[in-house]
Amino acid sequence: MIEVRDLTFTYPGAPAPALKGIDLTVRPGELVLVTGPTGAGKTTLCRAVAGILTHEYGGRIEGSIRIAGRAAGDYRGMEEVARAIGMVFDDADAQLIFSTVGEEIRSACAEGADIKEILERFCLSRHSEQAPHTLSGGEKQRTVLAAAVAGGRPTLILDEPAAELDPASAGRIAAILADLKGEGRAILLVENTPDAFCEIADRVIRLEAGRIAAPASRAPEEARAAIAPATGDPVVRISGLVHRYGAGFALRGIDLTIRAGEFVAVTGENGSGKTTLIRHLNGLLKPDGGSVEVCGMDTRRHPVHALARKVGLVFQNPDTMLFEETAEREVAFGARNAGVSDPEGSVRSALMAVDLLDRKDTYPRHLSRGERQRLAVACVLAMGPEVIVLDEPTTGLSPDEAGIVMDHLRRLQKTGVTVIMVTHDHALARRYADRIITMEGGAIMTDRAAGGEATCRRSSSTGTATASSTG
């Protein structure tokens, strides 16, 4: 059980509180869903009720926090708190420390827990011996959640557990959480895009500027502006691309051409090969078979730093890109290394494009997850690449904030920049892309113009799919 009374919290050196006068109770067998824009205080609330602010942070806490009937300050430290409460952070990579998925879950298991049942429950059985860093973003998230559940803790706190999941996977997580709620666990769930969880939530609260505000309302569907098919020269040519992880295939004979000025969305369920495909575009991965050519450069023959001047990649997890002391310096680093003619102007324009100019002096790790995602986008925008590749660019963003980023990407497309976006959000793909590619099992299953008919032909000899589109 979680009990928070009149909680106000201010981070060290911050000019204003991150949380203000919060009253919240989550009882056994109850799931409370928290929504709100990035920077509203959702992650700070999770840290508060998990005891992290009390035991790990400085800053000033006013009011009271009780976890499982005890004041947060009465616990001897986070090790003791962790026996009562399980926390799933918005960055799954930060919680994965063992060499295999099975070890991750086994290490967290309570006495008598059935690890085989847990692996099956979270659709992880076939990944039991796989290294966590080779998993897709959604598979990593399921692994972390499985480990939290395996500990048998009566209270669970989940910060954006479905941020990197496709709708089907999010639905599976919702079903699991419904079962856990039925078992009597108290669950606090933070989600920016909460549709999959509204039906199982007992209460929905909305945070705004650190305070509990009115219930969240669904943003209206935006109309997609029609964009003429691109007629530029090919900037991406992929032929027979094969990539293997161990003995298994991640990509199975991909053939793909993308022209200058196209806005292409790559969709598919977690583990379908989307992220593996785009990591070939700037040389982070090299083909095991076939070829990849971007902006006339064979990715096997050119180093990553040379390809990065042509192709900007925004990772699924923004924290892998951030290392400077301020947001402004973070964006400036790439712009200067790329030889941008006006780095100061490019940095300012990029920060303005993602609505972060007023946070330019903030330490990046003090930004919310959504703000860090927007900062990662700004880092690439400032470099002025010919091709921008984004892996789940709206993860952790509210619909309004996602619109800010996506509208700017569309404006860049109109100037001739090629945009390639991996997303599990089919509505987002239909709204912004003029071409949608769907992957399954490491192959392209369909490739269609938005609003057109999808065509797909499967090779009888190789079992791989070759797709084309008709507008």
C-alpha positions as CSV (number, residue, x, y, z in Angstrom):
1,M,0.0,0.0,0.0
2,I,1.1,3.5,-0.8
3,E,0.1,6.6,1.2
4,V,1.3,10.1,0.3
5,R,0.1,13.2,2.2
6,D,0.7,16.8,1.2
7,L,4.0,15.9,-0.5
8,T,6.1,18.7,-1.8
9,F,9.6,18.0,-3.2
10,T,12.3,20.3,-4.5
11,Y,15.4,19.0,-6.3
12,P,18.8,20.3,-5.2
13,G,19.5,23.7,-6.7
14,A,16.0,23.8,-8.4
15,P,14.2,27.2,-8.3
16,A,10.8,25.6,-7.8
17,P,9.3,22.3,-6.4
18,A,8.9,19.4,-8.8
19,L,5.9,18.1,-6.7
20,K,3.5,20.4,-4.9
21,G,0.9,19.2,-2.2
22,I,0.4,15.7,-3.6
23,D,-2.2,13.5,-1.8
24,L,-2.4,10.0,-3.1
25,T,-3.3,6.5,-1.8
26,V,-2.9,3.2,-3.7
27,R,-4.5,0.3,-1.8
28,P,-4.0,-3.5,-2.2
29,G,-5.8,-4.7,-5.3
30,E,-6.0,-1.2,-6.9
31,L,-4.3,0.2,-10.0
32,V,-3.9,3.9,-10.2
33,L,-3.0,5.4,-13.6
34,V,-1.1,8.6,-13.7
35,T,-0.8,10.7,-16.9
36,G,0.4,14.2,-17.8
37,P,2.8,16.0,-20.1
38,T,6.6,15.6,-19.8
39,G,8.1,17.6,-17.0
40,A,4.8,17.4,-15.0
41,G,6.4,15.4,-12.2
42,K,5.3,11.9,-13.0
43,T,8.8,10.3,-12.7
44,T,9.5,12.3,-9.6
45,L,6.3,10.9,-8.0
46,C,7.4,7.4,-8.8
47,R,10.8,8.0,-7.2
48,A,9.0,9.5,-4.2
49,V,6.7,6.5,-3.5
50,A,9.5,4.1,-4.2
51,G,11.6,5.7,-1.4
52,I,14.3,6.8,-3.8
53,L,13.9,10.5,-3.0
54,T,14.1,9.8,0.7
55,H,17.2,7.5,0.6
56,E,19.1,8.4,-2.6
57,Y,18.5,12.1,-3.4
58,G,19.2,15.4,-1.7
59,G,16.7,18.1,-2.0
60,R,13.9,19.1,0.3
61,I,10.9,16.8,1.2
62,E,7.8,18.1,2.9
63,G,4.8,16.0,3.9
64,S,4.8,12.2,4.4
65,I,5.4,9.1,2.4
66,R,4.3,5.6,3.7
67,I,5.2,2.4,2.0
68,A,3.6,-0.9,3.2
69,G,2.5,0.8,6.4
70,R,5.9,2.3,7.3
71,A,7.3,5.8,6.8
72,A,9.8,5.8,3.9
73,G,12.4,7.3,6.3
74,D,12.0,4.4,8.7
75,Y,13.5,1.9,6.2
76,R,17.2,1.4,6.7
77,G,17.9,2.0,3.0
78,M,16.8,1.1,-0.5
79,E,17.8,-2.6,-0.1
80,E,15.1,-2.9,2.6
81,V,12.6,-0.8,0.7
82,A,13.1,-3.0,-2.4
83,R,11.7,-6.0,-0.4
84,A,8.3,-4.2,-0.1
85,I,8.1,-2.4,-3.5
86,G,9.1,-3.2,-7.0
87,M,10.1,-0.4,-9.4
88,V,10.2,-0.5,-13.1
89,F,12.0,2.6,-14.5
90,D,11.4,4.3,-17.8
91,D,15.0,3.2,-18.9
92,A,15.0,-0.6,-19.0
93,D,18.7,-0.8,-19.9
94,A,19.6,0.7,-16.5
95,Q,18.0,-2.3,-14.7
96,L,19.5,-5.1,-16.8
97,I,22.8,-6.3,-15.3
98,F,23.1,-10.0,-15.9
99,S,24.3,-12.0,-18.9
100,T,21.0,-13.7,-19.8
101,V,17.3,-13.0,-19.5
102,G,16.9,-16.1,-17.4
103,E,19.6,-14.9,-14.9
104,E,17.9,-11.5,-14.7
105,I,14.7,-13.0,-13.6
106,R,16.2,-15.8,-11.5
107,S,18.1,-13.3,-9.5
108,A,14.9,-11.5,-8.5
109,C,12.8,-14.5,-7.8
110,A,11.2,-14.9,-4.4
111,E,11.6,-18.2,-2.7
112,G,9.5,-20.9,-4.4
113,A,8.8,-18.8,-7.5
114,D,8.4,-20.7,-10.7
115,I,10.8,-19.1,-13.2
116,K,9.4,-21.2,-16.1
117,E,5.9,-19.9,-15.4
118,I,7.2,-16.3,-15.2
119,L,9.0,-16.6,-18.5
120,E,5.9,-17.9,-20.2
121,R,3.7,-15.3,-18.6
122,F,5.8,-12.5,-20.1
123,C,6.4,-14.3,-23.5
124,L,10.1,-14.6,-22.7
125,S,10.6,-18.3,-22.8
126,R,12.5,-18.3,-26.2
127,H,14.8,-15.5,-24.9
128,S,15.8,-17.3,-21.7
129,E,19.4,-17.8,-22.7
130,Q,19.7,-14.5,-24.7
131,A,21.8,-11.6,-23.6
132,P,19.5,-8.7,-22.6
133,H,21.4,-6.1,-24.7
134,T,20.4,-8.0,-27.8
135,L,16.7,-7.8,-27.1
136,S,14.4,-5.2,-28.7
137,G,13.2,-2.3,-26.6
138,G,9.9,-4.0,-25.8
139,E,11.5,-7.3,-24.9
140,K,13.8,-5.5,-22.5
141,Q,10.8,-3.8,-20.9
142,R,9.0,-7.1,-20.4
143,T,12.2,-8.6,-18.9
144,V,12.5,-5.8,-16.3
145,L,8.8,-6.1,-15.5
146,A,9.0,-9.8,-15.2
147,A,11.9,-9.4,-12.7
148,A,9.9,-7.0,-10.6
149,V,6.9,-9.4,-10.5
150,A,9.1,-12.4,-9.8
151,G,10.1,-10.9,-6.4
152,G,6.6,-11.3,-5.1
153,R,6.5,-7.7,-3.8
154,P,3.0,-6.5,-2.7
155,T,3.4,-3.1,-4.4
156,L,4.6,-2.3,-7.9
157,I,5.5,1.1,-9.4
158,L,5.8,1.2,-13.2
159,D,7.2,4.3,-15.0
160,E,6.2,4.1,-18.7
161,P,6.2,0.3,-19.0
162,A,4.6,0.4,-22.4
163,A,6.6,3.3,-23.9
164,E,8.5,1.0,-26.3
165,L,5.8,-1.6,-26.9
166,D,3.6,-2.1,-29.9
167,P,-0.1,-2.1,-29.3
168,A,-0.4,-5.9,-29.1
169,S,2.5,-6.1,-26.5
170,A,1.0,-3.3,-24.5
171,G,-2.3,-5.2,-24.4
172,R,-0.5,-8.3,-23.1
173,I,1.1,-6.1,-20.3
174,A,-2.3,-4.7,-19.5
175,A,-3.7,-8.3,-19.1
176,I,-0.8,-9.2,-16.8
177,L,-1.3,-6.1,-14.7
178,A,-5.0,-6.9,-14.4
179,D,-4.1,-10.4,-13.1
180,L,-1.6,-8.9,-10.6
181,K,-4.2,-6.5,-9.4
182,G,-6.6,-9.4,-8.9
183,E,-3.9,-11.1,-6.8
184,G,-4.1,-8.1,-4.4
185,R,-1.1,-6.1,-5.5
186,A,-1.1,-2.3,-5.3
187,I,0.0,-0.8,-8.6
188,L,1.0,2.8,-9.5
189,L,1.3,3.1,-13.3
190,V,2.6,6.1,-15.2
191,E,1.8,6.3,-18.9
192,N,1.8,9.1,-21.4
193,T,-0.3,7.1,-23.9
194,P,-2.6,5.3,-21.5
195,D,-5.3,3.8,-23.8
196,A,-4.2,0.2,-23.3
197,F,-4.6,0.6,-19.5
198,C,-7.7,2.7,-19.0
199,E,-10.0,-0.2,-18.8
200,I,-8.0,-1.9,-16.0
201,A,-7.4,1.3,-14.0
202,D,-9.4,2.0,-10.8
203,R,-8.6,5.7,-11.0
204,V,-6.9,8.0,-13.5
205,I,-5.2,11.1,-12.2
206,R,-3.4,13.8,-14.2
207,L,-0.3,15.7,-13.1
208,E,0.4,19.2,-14.4
209,A,3.3,21.3,-13.2
210,G,3.8,19.1,-10.2
211,R,0.2,19.2,-9.0
212,I,-2.8,16.8,-9.3
213,A,-5.1,18.3,-11.9
214,A,-8.2,17.3,-13.7
215,P,-8.6,13.8,-15.3
216,A,-6.8,13.4,-18.6
217,S,-8.7,13.8,-21.9
218,R,-7.9,12.1,-25.1
219,A,-6.3,14.4,-27.7
220,P,-8.3,14.7,-30.9
221,E,-7.0,12.8,-34.0
222,E,-5.1,15.1,-36.3
223,A,-5.8,15.1,-39.9
224,R,-2.8,14.0,-42.1
225,A,-1.7,16.5,-44.7
226,A,-1.4,14.9,-48.1
227,I,2.2,14.8,-49.4
228,A,3.1,14.0,-53.0
229,P,5.2,10.9,-53.5
230,A,8.9,11.6,-53.5
231,T,10.6,11.7,-56.9
232,G,14.1,12.4,-55.8
233,D,17.2,10.2,-56.4
234,P,17.6,7.1,-54.1
235,V,19.4,7.9,-50.9
236,V,19.0,4.4,-49.4
237,R,19.6,1.2,-51.5
238,I,19.4,-2.1,-49.6
239,S,19.9,-5.4,-51.5
240,G,19.6,-8.9,-50.0
241,L,20.4,-7.6,-46.5
242,V,20.9,-10.4,-44.0
243,H,21.9,-10.0,-40.3
244,R,22.3,-12.7,-37.7
245,Y,22.4,-12.6,-33.9
246,G,24.1,-15.9,-32.9
247,A,22.4,-18.7,-34.8
248,G,19.2,-16.8,-35.5
249,F,18.3,-14.4,-38.2
250,A,17.3,-10.9,-37.3
251,L,17.0,-9.8,-41.0
252,R,16.2,-12.2,-43.8
253,G,17.1,-10.9,-47.3
254,I,15.8,-7.3,-47.2
255,D,15.4,-5.4,-50.5
256,L,14.5,-1.7,-50.0
257,T,14.9,1.6,-51.8
258,I,14.1,5.0,-50.3
259,R,14.3,8.3,-52.2
260,A,15.3,11.8,-51.2
261,G,12.5,13.6,-49.5
262,E,10.4,10.6,-48.5
263,F,8.9,10.3,-45.0
264,V,8.9,6.5,-44.3
265,A,7.5,4.8,-41.3
266,V,8.7,1.3,-40.4
267,T,6.2,-0.6,-38.2
268,G,5.8,-4.1,-36.8
269,E,5.7,-5.9,-33.5
270,N,8.6,-5.9,-31.0
271,G,11.4,-8.2,-32.3
272,S,10.3,-7.9,-35.9
273,G,13.7,-6.5,-37.0
274,K,12.9,-2.7,-37.2
275,T,15.7,-1.5,-35.0
276,T,18.2,-3.9,-36.5
277,L,17.3,-2.6,-40.0
278,I,17.8,1.1,-39.2
279,R,21.1,0.5,-37.4
280,H,22.5,-0.6,-40.7
281,L,21.8,2.8,-42.2
282,N,24.7,4.6,-40.4
283,G,27.1,1.6,-40.0
284,L,26.4,0.7,-36.4
285,L,25.7,-2.8,-37.7
286,K,27.3,-4.3,-40.8
287,P,25.6,-6.8,-43.2
288,D,26.2,-10.5,-42.8
289,G,25.0,-10.8,-46.3
290,G,23.8,-8.3,-49.0
291,S,24.6,-4.6,-49.2
292,V,23.6,-1.3,-47.7
293,E,24.3,2.0,-49.5
294,V,23.3,5.4,-48.0
295,C,23.9,8.7,-49.9
296,G,26.1,6.9,-52.3
297,M,28.3,5.4,-49.5
298,D,28.7,1.6,-49.0
299,T,28.3,1.2,-45.2
300,R,30.8,-1.6,-45.2
301,R,33.5,0.6,-46.6
302,H,32.9,3.8,-44.6
303,P,33.4,4.4,-40.9
304,V,30.5,5.4,-38.6
305,H,31.7,8.9,-38.1
306,A,31.7,9.5,-41.9
307,L,28.2,8.1,-42.3
308,A,27.0,10.1,-39.3
309,R,27.6,13.3,-41.3
310,K,25.0,12.1,-43.8
311,V,22.6,10.1,-41.6
312,G,21.5,11.2,-38.2
313,L,20.2,8.5,-35.9
314,V,18.0,9.1,-32.8
315,F,18.1,6.1,-30.6
316,Q,15.1,4.5,-28.9
317,N,16.6,5.2,-25.5
318,P,17.7,8.9,-25.4
319,D,20.1,8.3,-22.4
320,T,22.5,6.5,-24.7
321,M,23.2,9.8,-26.5
322,L,23.5,12.2,-23.6
323,F,26.7,13.0,-21.7
324,E,27.3,16.7,-21.6
325,E,26.7,19.1,-18.6
326,T,23.9,21.2,-20.2
327,A,21.2,20.7,-22.9
328,E,22.8,23.4,-25.0
329,R,26.2,21.8,-24.9
330,E,24.7,18.4,-25.7
331,V,23.2,19.8,-28.9
332,A,26.3,21.8,-29.8
333,F,28.7,18.8,-29.5
334,G,27.3,17.1,-32.6
335,A,26.8,20.3,-34.6
336,R,30.4,21.4,-34.2
337,N,31.8,17.9,-35.0
338,A,29.6,17.8,-38.1
339,G,31.2,21.0,-39.3
340,V,27.9,23.0,-39.4
341,S,28.6,26.5,-40.8
342,D,26.6,28.3,-38.1
343,P,26.7,26.0,-35.0
344,E,25.2,28.5,-32.6
345,G,22.3,29.3,-34.9
346,S,21.7,25.6,-35.6
347,V,21.7,24.8,-31.8
348,R,19.2,27.5,-31.1
349,S,17.0,26.5,-34.0
350,A,17.1,22.8,-32.9
351,L,16.2,23.6,-29.3
352,M,13.4,25.9,-30.4
353,A,12.0,23.2,-32.7
354,V,11.6,20.7,-29.8
355,D,10.4,23.5,-27.3
356,L,13.5,23.2,-25.1
357,L,15.2,26.5,-25.5
358,D,14.1,27.6,-22.0
359,R,15.9,24.5,-20.6
360,K,19.2,25.0,-22.5
361,D,21.2,25.4,-19.2
362,T,19.6,22.3,-17.5
363,Y,21.7,19.2,-16.8
364,P,20.2,16.6,-19.2
365,R,19.7,13.9,-16.6
366,H,17.5,16.3,-14.7
367,L,15.1,16.5,-17.6
368,S,12.0,14.2,-17.7
369,R,12.1,11.2,-20.0
370,G,10.0,13.0,-22.6
371,E,12.3,16.1,-22.5
372,R,15.3,13.9,-22.9
373,Q,13.7,12.3,-25.9
374,R,13.1,15.7,-27.4
375,L,16.7,16.7,-26.6
376,A,18.0,13.7,-28.4
377,V,16.0,14.7,-31.5
378,A,17.5,18.2,-31.3
379,C,21.0,16.8,-31.2
380,V,20.4,15.2,-34.6
381,L,18.5,18.1,-36.1
382,A,21.4,20.5,-35.3
383,M,23.8,18.5,-37.4
384,G,21.8,19.1,-40.6
385,P,21.9,15.5,-42.0
386,E,20.5,14.5,-45.4
387,V,18.7,11.6,-43.8
388,I,17.2,11.5,-40.3
389,V,16.5,8.1,-38.8
390,L,14.4,7.9,-35.6
391,D,13.7,4.8,-33.5
392,E,10.4,5.4,-31.7
393,P,10.8,9.2,-31.6
394,T,7.6,9.9,-29.6
395,T,8.4,7.5,-26.8
396,G,7.6,9.2,-23.5
397,L,5.9,12.2,-25.1
398,S,2.3,13.4,-24.6
399,P,0.2,13.7,-27.8
400,D,0.8,17.5,-27.9
401,E,4.6,17.1,-27.4
402,A,4.7,14.4,-30.1
403,G,3.0,16.8,-32.4
404,I,5.7,19.4,-31.9
405,V,8.4,16.9,-32.9
406,M,6.5,15.3,-35.8
407,D,5.4,18.6,-37.3
408,H,9.0,19.8,-37.3
409,L,10.1,16.5,-39.0
410,R,7.4,17.1,-41.7
411,R,8.7,20.6,-42.3
412,L,12.2,19.2,-42.7
413,Q,10.9,16.7,-45.2
414,K,9.4,19.5,-47.3
415,T,13.0,21.0,-47.6
416,G,14.2,17.7,-49.1
417,V,15.4,15.9,-46.0
418,T,14.6,12.2,-45.9
419,V,12.9,11.0,-42.7
420,I,12.8,7.3,-41.7
421,M,10.9,6.6,-38.5
422,V,10.5,3.3,-36.6
423,T,7.2,3.3,-34.7
424,H,4.7,0.9,-33.2
425,D,2.1,3.7,-33.3
426,H,0.1,2.9,-36.4
427,A,-2.0,6.1,-36.1
428,L,1.1,8.2,-36.0
429,A,2.5,6.4,-39.0
430,R,-0.7,7.1,-41.0
431,R,-0.9,10.7,-39.9
432,Y,2.7,11.7,-40.8
433,A,4.3,9.3,-43.2
434,D,3.7,9.1,-46.9
435,R,5.0,5.5,-47.0
436,I,4.5,2.7,-44.5
437,I,6.6,-0.5,-44.3
438,T,5.5,-3.4,-42.1
439,M,8.0,-5.9,-40.8
440,E,7.5,-9.4,-39.4
441,G,10.1,-12.0,-38.5
442,G,13.0,-10.1,-40.0
443,A,11.3,-9.6,-43.3
444,I,9.4,-6.8,-45.0
445,M,5.8,-8.0,-45.3
446,T,4.2,-5.0,-46.9
447,D,5.4,-1.7,-48.3
448,R,2.7,0.8,-49.3
449,A,2.0,4.4,-49.9
450,A,-0.2,5.9,-47.2
451,G,-3.7,5.5,-48.4
452,G,-2.6,3.1,-51.1
453,E,-2.8,-0.7,-51.5
454,A,-0.1,-2.8,-50.0
455,T,1.5,-5.5,-52.2
456,C,3.9,-8.2,-51.1
457,R,5.4,-11.1,-52.9
458,R,7.3,-13.9,-51.1
459,S,10.2,-15.7,-52.6
460,S,9.5,-19.4,-52.7
461,S,13.2,-20.3,-52.7
462,T,14.4,-18.1,-49.7
463,G,11.2,-17.5,-47.8
464,T,12.0,-13.8,-47.7
465,A,9.5,-11.1,-48.6
466,T,10.0,-8.6,-51.3
467,A,7.5,-5.7,-51.1
468,S,6.4,-2.9,-53.3
469,S,3.7,-0.2,-53.1
470,T,1.1,1.3,-55.3
471,G,-0.2,4.8,-54.6
